[in-house]
Amino acid sequence: MANKRGQSQRGPKAGSKREPAFWRLSTITKKNIELAIEAKQWGTSKGIGMRTVKPGDEVAFYVSGWGRDAGYWGTAKVTSEPFVSHTPVWFDDVYPVRFKLAPDGPISPVRVTSEALKARLGGRRLKFLRQAGVISLTPVEYRAIAELLAAVRRYHVDSTKPAGREVVRARRIGPVAPATEAPPAKERP
């Protein structure tokens, strides 16, 4: 069926290439992201939002909430259709509805906060920041996250030391929050 302009209303034709979509994979713990990167797969308990995730899509790992780990920790590319598996991966639940991933690298040594992302995007409001699950991102949001994570990795001097002062806070990458506790207070003379 065609609309007034003669365009199909049923989506892309069979065999045509689909543009990749961008997703935020939210969880409540950083440990779940580490385990997902190690297992090269992501899972959810109910599969909400998973039907639209396809191979070639790109994802950003996000810890939701207000804690010190809240923020973006890495990116990956989806390499499979969603599937069901009950093989244990995560410590807190089975998350049986899954898809396979090709991580862009290990977890970032320093998180990228939502505030840094908002600053990069010109103060634009981000949706569903406290919600866990699979949330769609715009291409602009995803690219900003990926660029900020790349900048953090590039400027991080030594990931074996507490992050913070070792991270170069160049104006072009905005504020970056440390992944560890705050540095100790300066001693008074």
N, C-alpha and C positions, 0 to 999 in steps of 0.2 A: 504494500500500500504506500502511496506517495502523498506528500503534502503539497501545498500550492506551488512550491518551487521545484517539484519533481524529485525531492530528496526522500529517501526511504526513512520510515519512522521505526523500523525494527532493529536499528543498530547497524554495526558494520557487517558487510557481506562476508559470506564464508570465504576463507582464504585471505581476506584483507588483514593487514597488520594492525594490531591494537596498540595504542600508545600506552606506555607504562603508567600505572597509577602510583600514588605515594601514600604511605600509611605510617601512623605512629603506633607502635606496639607498646602499650602501657602496662606496667605491673606495679606492685607495691613494694618490691624489694630489688635491690641491685643484684643480689645473689641469683635471682631468677634470670636476669639478663646474662650473667656470667655462664650459667648452666645452659641457656639457649645457644649462646655462641659456641660453647664447647660441643654441644650435641648437634649443632647446625640445623636446628629446627625450633619453631615457635608453636605453642599450643594454648588453647583456651578451653574452659570447661563446657561452654554451651555452643561455641561456634558462631557467636554473634559477630557479624561483619566479615566472616571468613569466606562466604560464598563469592564475594566480589574480588578476593585476592587471587591473582593469577601469576604464573611464572613470568619473570621479567619486571614485575613491580618492585619498587624500592621501599625500604622500611627504615624507620629511625626508632631506636630503643629508648624508652622513656620511663623513669621512675616517677610515679605520681605521688601527690601528697605534699606535706609541708616539711618533711624531715631533711636532714643534711644531705641525703642522697638524691633528693628530688631534682630531676633535670634529665638532659639527653646524654647518653653514654656511648652511642655507636650507631652504625648504619649497616645495612646488608641488602642483598638482592634475593628475591623469592625465586626458588628453583623448582618448585613442584606445585601441583594442584593440592587443595586441602585433602587430607586423609584422616582416618581414625586409627589411633594406636594407644594401647594401654601400657606400653613399656615405660617404666619409671625413668624420669629425667629430672624433675623438679622435686624439692624436698617438701613442699607444702601441699601439693595436689598432683593428680595425674595429668590434667589438661589433655584429654584424649583427641580433640579436634585440632589437627596440626598441619603445618606445611614446612617444607625444607627450605633452608637458607644458605646463602654463601656470604658469610660476614666479610665486610670490607677490611677487617683487621681485628686485633684484640680490643677489649673494652678500653675506652679512653682513660688515661690516667687522671683526668680532671673532667668533671661534668660541665656541661653547658647549661646554664640556668634559663628558665623561661624569661627572666628579666633581660638577659643578654640577647635572647632571640627577639623579644619585643623591641629592644633598642635597635637591633639590626634591621627589623622590618618597619621601623618608623613609628613604634608605639601601637601598632595594630593589635587588636585584641585576639588572643588565641582561644579557640573553643575547647571545651571538655578537658581542661588541664588536670582536674582532680579525678577524672574517670579512668578506670583501668579497662583494657580491651584493645580492639583494633579500631582506630579512628583515622578517617581520611585526612590527608594534608594536601594543600595546594602545591603545585610545583615550586612556587616562590618560597613557601615555608620550608619545604624539604631541602631545597638548594641552600638556603640560609643555614639550616641545621648542619648539613654536610660540610659547608665551608667553615663554620665555627668550630666543628669537631676537628677538621683538618688543621686549622690554625692552632688549636690547643695542642695537638700532637706535635706540630712543627716547632712550636715555641716552648714546649715543655722540656726542661733541661735534663732532669734526672728523676724518673718515676719511682726510684727507691727512697727518695726523701719526701717529706710532707710537701704537698703542692701549695702554691700560694705565691710566695715571693719569687719562686723559681720560674713562674710563668710570666712571660713578657706580655704585658697588657697593652698591646698596640691599639691605637684608636680604631683601626679598621676592623678589629674583631670584637670590640666592646668588652664589657666586664665579664670575667670568668671566675666562677666560684670554685674554691678548692674542694677536692674529694675527701679530704681528711679533716680532722679537728682544726680549729683555728690555731695559728702559731702562738707560742707562749708570749705572755706580756713582756715588754721590755723592762729590764731592771733599772731601778732608780740609782743615780750616782751617789 
